Amino acid sequence: MKIAIPTIDNNGLKSKISEHFGHSPFFAFVTVENNEIVSHEIEANPFEQHEPGEIPGYVKSKGANVIITRGMGGRARQFFETLGVHAITGASGTVEALVRTYIEGELSSVEYEPEDHGKFHNH
């Protein structure tokens, strides 16, 4: 399984999740086998100024079948669902902590409302 997480920095597994996946400067891609992290990579977000559907397509092209994010609009969620990528929202923390919590079955999606709702938009 490969898990994608948008991050605000490039600190490997210690990278912190970004508030909104579409505007995150980086994406972490973590490969999990037998409930263990076997590899990870951090890439600059090539679609920081994105059009609808570009980021879900990018995440899918990297082989991810799960995306863990803090905030995500409804249209983006639909794109991910169409591509077969399970989206979990409302998460916070580091890449490593989030992946471990997900592996342990303790991470579930919750609605997330940012304090500055104006910076979010519906693609």
C-alpha positions as CSV (number, residue, x, y, z in Angstrom):
1,M,0.0,0.0,0.0
2,K,1.2,3.5,-0.7
3,I,0.0,6.5,1.4
4,A,0.2,10.1,0.2
5,I,0.3,13.0,2.7
6,P,0.6,16.7,1.8
7,T,3.2,18.4,3.9
8,I,4.4,21.9,4.8
9,D,8.1,20.8,4.9
10,N,10.6,18.3,3.5
11,N,11.8,16.6,6.7
12,G,11.2,13.0,5.7
13,L,9.0,11.1,8.1
14,K,9.1,14.0,10.5
15,S,7.4,16.3,8.0
16,K,4.2,18.0,9.2
17,I,0.9,17.7,7.4
18,S,-0.3,20.7,5.4
19,E,-3.6,22.3,6.3
20,H,-4.9,22.0,2.7
21,F,-3.6,19.4,0.3
22,G,-3.9,21.5,-2.8
23,H,-1.7,24.2,-1.6
24,S,0.9,22.1,0.2
25,P,4.5,22.7,-1.0
26,F,5.3,19.0,-0.7
27,F,3.8,15.5,-0.8
28,A,5.1,12.5,1.2
29,F,4.6,9.1,-0.4
30,V,5.0,6.3,2.1
31,T,5.1,2.6,1.1
32,V,3.8,0.2,3.7
33,E,4.2,-3.6,3.6
34,N,3.1,-6.1,6.3
35,N,2.1,-3.1,8.5
36,E,5.6,-1.6,8.3
37,I,7.0,1.5,6.6
38,V,9.4,0.2,4.0
39,S,10.2,3.4,2.1
40,H,9.2,7.0,1.8
41,E,9.9,9.9,-0.5
42,I,9.1,13.6,-0.4
43,E,8.4,15.5,-3.6
44,A,7.7,19.1,-4.3
45,N,4.1,19.7,-5.3
46,P,4.1,20.1,-9.1
47,F,0.5,21.4,-9.0
48,E,0.6,24.0,-6.2
49,Q,-1.3,26.3,-8.6
50,H,-3.6,23.5,-9.7
51,E,-6.6,23.0,-11.9
52,P,-9.4,20.7,-10.7
53,G,-8.4,17.0,-10.8
54,E,-4.7,17.6,-11.4
55,I,-3.6,16.7,-7.9
56,P,-5.8,13.6,-7.6
57,G,-4.4,12.4,-10.9
58,Y,-0.8,13.1,-9.7
59,V,-1.3,11.2,-6.4
60,K,-2.8,8.2,-8.3
61,S,0.1,8.3,-10.8
62,K,2.5,7.9,-7.9
63,G,0.8,4.7,-7.0
64,A,-1.0,5.9,-3.9
65,N,-4.2,4.2,-2.9
66,V,-4.7,6.3,0.3
67,I,-4.4,10.1,0.9
68,I,-4.3,11.4,4.5
69,T,-5.0,15.1,4.6
70,R,-6.2,17.8,6.9
71,G,-8.6,19.7,4.7
72,M,-10.1,18.8,1.3
73,G,-13.0,20.2,-0.8
74,G,-15.9,18.0,-1.9
75,R,-15.0,18.1,-5.5
76,A,-11.5,16.9,-4.8
77,R,-12.9,14.1,-2.7
78,Q,-15.0,13.0,-5.7
79,F,-12.0,13.0,-7.9
80,F,-10.1,10.7,-5.5
81,E,-13.1,8.4,-5.1
82,T,-13.4,8.1,-8.9
83,L,-9.7,7.2,-9.1
84,G,-10.0,4.6,-6.3
85,V,-7.9,6.6,-3.8
86,H,-9.4,6.5,-0.2
87,A,-9.3,10.0,1.3
88,I,-9.0,10.6,5.0
89,T,-9.6,14.1,6.2
90,G,-9.2,16.0,9.5
91,A,-5.8,14.6,10.3
92,S,-2.9,16.4,12.0
93,G,0.6,15.5,13.0
94,T,3.7,14.2,11.3
95,V,3.9,11.8,8.4
96,E,5.3,9.0,10.6
97,A,2.7,9.4,13.3
98,L,-0.2,9.5,10.8
99,V,1.0,6.4,8.9
100,R,1.5,4.4,12.1
101,T,-2.0,5.5,13.4
102,Y,-3.5,4.5,10.0
103,I,-1.7,1.1,10.1
104,E,-3.0,0.5,13.6
105,G,-6.6,1.1,12.3
106,E,-7.0,4.1,14.6
107,L,-7.3,6.9,12.0
108,S,-10.7,7.8,10.7
109,S,-11.9,10.6,8.6
110,V,-13.6,13.6,10.2
111,E,-14.8,16.9,8.8
112,Y,-12.3,19.6,9.1
113,E,-13.2,23.3,9.2
114,P,-10.2,25.6,9.0
115,E,-10.1,28.8,11.1
116,D,-9.6,30.8,8.0
117,H,-12.2,29.2,5.8
118,G,-11.8,31.9,3.2
119,K,-8.5,30.4,2.0
120,F,-10.2,27.2,1.1
121,H,-12.2,26.9,-2.1
122,N,-14.4,24.5,-3.9
123,H,-12.7,23.3,-7.1
